[in-house]
Amino acid sequence: MAAQNTEPIVSVDELPLLFHVKYLGEQPAKGLWGIKHTRKPVDILVAAAKNVSENGPLPLVTVEVSTGGLKILQHSPKSKSKSLPINSFKVDTISYGVQDLVYTRVFCMIIVDDTNQKGALPFHCHAFVCDSRAQARRLTYALAAAFQEFGNKVKEGCDLPYVKKKFAIDLRTPEELGRASDEETEA
C-alpha cells in the first residue's frame, strides 16, 4: 500500500494566503540561500526571544503571501479596518525560504537588499514563529507557489526588470534537511 502524501501543497490559485504568526525579527545572513545561511540568524533570534523580560513579547503579525511577494502586516484581529503594512518584499527580493530544521515551527527567509550601504552584507534573514509545524510548512509552500508563478512569468518572457535574480525554496522536511546537513562538508 502506497503512503499518502500529506504535504500541505499550495497552488498559485490559492494565493494570496494569510498567516497569523509571531515576528522573531531580522538578522544579517552571510549568503544568498541555504539552511547554512539561516542557521545562525535564527539561533540568535530565538535566543533573544527566549529573553522575554528584556525584549517584551514577540509582536503578532499577519504575513500575506501573494504572487507579488510577501507582506508583513500589523496584526489587528478586532479592527475591521485594513491592517497596516509593516514591511513588504517583492518576490524578486526574496532569495530563499525554508521551515527551520531545529525550530520546526519557525519559517525564515533571506531577503536581498541591493540598496545596502557599502561594505554591509546585502542579505537579511527574517524569521517568524508559527502556531505549528504544519503552518510553517504551509507558509513555505505558499512562498514556493509565488516563486513558481514568478518563474512562469520569466519563462513566458514577461517584461520583468528583475529576471536575472535567482531565488530558492527548500521544500525538504526538517528531518530531510537534518540528514542533508549531516552529509554536507565545507569545501
N, C-alpha and C positions, 0 to 999 in steps of 0.2 A: 504494500500500500504506500503510495507516494505521500510525502509530507505536504500539508497545506501551507501555502505562502501566507503568512500573517503580517507581512511587512505593510506599513501604512503608506502605500504608494499614493502620491498626489499627482493629479494630472493638471495640465495648464488650464483646462476648463474650470477647475475648482478655484483658481486664483481670482481675486485676492482672498487670502485667508488671514484671520486674526488669531493671535496667540496672546493670552494674558500671562505674563511672566514677571520675574524679578530681574532687574538690570544689575549685573555684577559690576560692570564698569568696562574700562578700556585700558589697555597696556600696550606699549610698543612690542612689535613682533620683529624677529630678525630675518624673516623670509616671506616669500610670496605665497606659498602654500605648503601644506603638510602638517601632520599632527606634531611633528617635532618643533614646529614654529609656534604652535598654540599651547604647548605643554607648560612652559614657564609662565607665560602671561596668565593662564587660567589658574595655576597654582598660587600665584601672587594675589590674584583677585579673590579666590576662595579663602585664602588665609586672612585677607583684610576683612572679608565679610563675616568671618567667624569672630572677629573682634567687634561685636555689635555695640558694646558700650562706648567705644571710641568713635565709631563711624555712624552709628544710628542704623535703623533697619534699612534693608535694601528697598529702593523705590520700585513700586509696582508700575509696570508699563504695558502697553499693548503693542505688539510687533505685528505690523501688516506686511505680508509678503505678497507682492504682485508681480506681473510680468515686467514691470519697470524697475523693480528693486525691492528694497526693504525700508520701511519707515518705523521709527520708534515714536510712539505716541504717548502722551501723558495719560495715565490710566484714570478714568473717571466714570465708574460704573453707575453712579447715581445721577450724573449730569446727562441731560437729554441733548445738550449741545455737542457739537462735533469735538472730538479730542484734539488737543493742540499738539502739533508735531514737535518733538524734542530734537530729532535728527532724522535725516533721510539719506539713503545711499542708493545711487543708481546701480543697476545690475552690473554695469561695466566697471564699477569701482570695487566690487566685491570679488576678491580673487580666490577665496576658499571658505567653505563652510562645513562644519562637522559636529556630530554629537561627541562629546568628550569621552575618552575611554576609561578614565579613572572616575570622574564625577559624571556618571551616566545621565543625570538629569540636567546637565549643562550643555547648551548649544553655544558654539562660538564660531566666529567668522573673522577673516582677515580682510581689512579694507586697505586699499592703496590710495594714498594721498599724494597726488602729483604736485600740489601747491606747497608742499612742506619746505621748511627752512633748510638752507644749505647745511649739509653735514648731519642732519637729523634723519632717522630712519623713516621711510615713507610708508611703512606697514604698521597697522594698528589692529590689535586683536580685541574685539568686543565680545563679551560673554553674557549669557542670560541663564538664570536658573528656572527650569520648567517645573510644572507640577508633578511630572512623571517622566520616566524613561521614554514612554510611548509618545508623549508630547514633544520631547526633544527630538525624537526620531522623525515625527511628522513635520516639525519645523525644518529639519534638514531636507526632507523630501520636497517640501514646498519650495525651498530655495533651489533645489535641483530642477524643479519644473520651470522656475523662472530662468535658470541658466539654459535649459533646453529650448525654451522659446526664443531667447536671445540668440542662441546658436543657429536656430532655424532661420531667423531674420538675416543673420550674417550669410548663411548659405544661399538664401534667396537673392542676395545682392542688394538688400535694402541699403539706402544711403545712410549708413551709421558712421559718425565721425570717429568712433572708438573701436572699430572692428579688429584692430591689431592687438588689443589687450587679451590676455589669457586669464582663465578662471578655472577653478576645480571644485568639485563637491565630492566628499568622501562618503559613500553610502554603505561602507562596511559597518557591521555592528561593532560595539565596543570590544567584544571578545575577539572578533577578527582583526581589529586594529591592534589589540594587545599581542596577538600571535605574530602579526606582521612586524611590529616594532621589535619584538624579541629576535627576529631573523635579520633585521637591518643592521648594517655596520656603517660606521663613518668612513668615507673614502678619503 
